[in-house]
Amino acid sequence: MSTPVEIPDKLFFKIGEVSRLTDVKAHVLRYWESEFPTLNPPKNRADQRVYRKKDIETIFLIKKLLYDENYTISGARKKIRELRSEGKTRGQMDLFSGGVDRKKVQAAIDELEKALRIIEGQ
């Protein structure tokens, strides 16, 4: 799986948009909803699924576990439960799923530390 794409800054996404963003077919997304309780997009008045950004992040995590890490469905479900029970934040789950570029995060940390040293007069 390639690194997840930048998720547009929108409140809601239709299943077709999510399918294109995640490169997962719509019927697979619907199946995953039945297998992963954490993936439960609400439906709008027209009875269409409306995914939120957190749902898309969960899809990227599921995709990584199933396709890259070779977990079974039940194994991936268990891993997601473990991540949540360990108190992992969504950001930490994003790191696990490849949703964040670790080099960029480290570069940002380095810049912040440098700025802090300047502020402290070191």
C-alpha positions as CSV (number, residue, x, y, z in Angstrom):
1,M,0.0,0.0,0.0
2,S,1.3,3.4,-0.8
3,T,1.2,6.2,1.7
4,P,-2.3,7.5,2.2
5,V,-3.3,10.5,0.3
6,E,-4.0,13.9,1.9
7,I,-7.6,13.8,3.0
8,P,-9.5,16.9,1.9
9,D,-10.7,19.3,4.6
10,K,-14.4,18.4,4.4
11,L,-16.9,17.3,7.0
12,F,-18.5,14.5,5.0
13,F,-17.6,12.2,2.1
14,K,-19.8,10.0,0.0
15,I,-18.8,6.4,-0.5
16,G,-17.6,7.0,-4.1
17,E,-15.2,9.7,-2.9
18,V,-13.9,7.5,-0.1
19,S,-13.4,4.6,-2.5
20,R,-11.3,6.9,-4.8
21,L,-9.3,8.4,-1.9
22,T,-8.5,5.0,-0.3
23,D,-8.4,2.9,-3.4
24,V,-10.8,0.5,-1.8
25,K,-13.9,-0.6,-3.8
26,A,-17.3,0.5,-2.5
27,H,-18.5,-3.1,-1.9
28,V,-15.4,-3.8,0.2
29,L,-16.0,-0.7,2.3
30,R,-19.6,-1.8,2.9
31,Y,-18.3,-5.3,3.9
32,W,-15.7,-3.8,6.2
33,E,-18.6,-1.9,8.0
34,S,-20.1,-5.2,8.8
35,E,-16.8,-6.6,10.2
36,F,-15.3,-3.6,12.0
37,P,-17.6,-1.9,14.6
38,T,-15.3,1.2,14.6
39,L,-16.2,1.8,11.0
40,N,-19.9,2.9,11.2
41,P,-20.6,5.9,9.0
42,P,-24.0,7.4,9.5
43,K,-26.5,7.8,6.7
44,N,-28.0,11.1,5.5
45,R,-31.7,11.8,4.8
46,A,-31.3,10.2,1.3
47,D,-30.0,7.0,3.1
48,Q,-26.5,7.5,1.7
49,R,-23.5,6.7,3.8
50,V,-21.6,9.8,4.9
51,Y,-18.0,9.2,6.0
52,R,-16.1,11.5,8.2
53,K,-12.3,12.1,8.2
54,K,-12.0,9.7,11.2
55,D,-13.8,7.0,9.2
56,I,-11.3,7.5,6.3
57,E,-8.4,7.3,8.7
58,T,-9.8,4.0,10.1
59,I,-10.2,2.7,6.5
60,F,-6.5,3.4,5.9
61,L,-5.6,1.6,9.1
62,I,-7.7,-1.4,8.2
63,K,-6.3,-1.5,4.7
64,K,-2.7,-1.4,6.1
65,L,-3.4,-4.2,8.6
66,L,-5.1,-6.4,6.0
67,Y,-3.1,-5.8,2.9
68,D,0.4,-4.8,4.2
69,E,0.6,-6.5,7.5
70,N,-1.3,-9.6,6.3
71,Y,-3.7,-9.7,9.3
72,T,-6.9,-11.6,9.0
73,I,-10.2,-9.8,9.5
74,S,-10.5,-11.0,13.1
75,G,-6.8,-10.2,13.7
76,A,-7.1,-6.7,12.4
77,R,-10.2,-6.2,14.5
78,K,-8.2,-7.3,17.6
79,K,-5.3,-5.1,16.7
80,I,-7.5,-2.0,16.4
81,R,-9.1,-2.9,19.8
82,E,-5.6,-3.2,21.3
83,L,-4.5,0.2,19.9
84,R,-7.5,1.8,21.4
85,S,-7.2,0.0,24.8
86,E,-3.6,1.0,25.0
87,G,-4.8,4.6,24.9
88,K,-3.4,5.3,21.5
89,T,-4.6,8.6,20.2
90,R,-5.8,8.9,16.7
91,G,-2.5,10.6,15.8
92,Q,-0.6,7.6,17.0
93,M,-2.9,5.3,15.1
94,D,-2.2,7.4,12.0
95,L,1.5,6.9,12.5
96,F,0.9,3.2,12.7
97,S,-1.2,3.3,9.6
98,G,1.3,5.3,7.6
99,G,-1.0,8.4,7.6
100,V,1.8,10.7,8.8
101,D,5.2,11.1,7.3
102,R,7.6,10.4,10.2
103,K,10.4,12.4,8.6
104,K,8.1,15.5,8.5
105,V,7.0,15.0,12.1
106,Q,10.7,14.7,13.2
107,A,11.6,17.8,11.2
108,A,8.8,19.7,12.9
109,I,10.0,18.5,16.3
110,D,13.5,19.5,15.5
111,E,12.4,23.0,14.5
112,L,10.3,23.4,17.6
113,E,13.2,22.4,19.8
114,K,15.5,24.8,18.0
115,A,13.0,27.6,18.5
116,L,12.7,26.7,22.2
117,R,16.5,26.9,22.6
118,I,16.5,30.4,21.0
119,I,13.7,31.6,23.2
120,E,15.4,30.2,26.3
121,G,18.6,32.1,25.3
122,Q,20.8,29.0,24.8
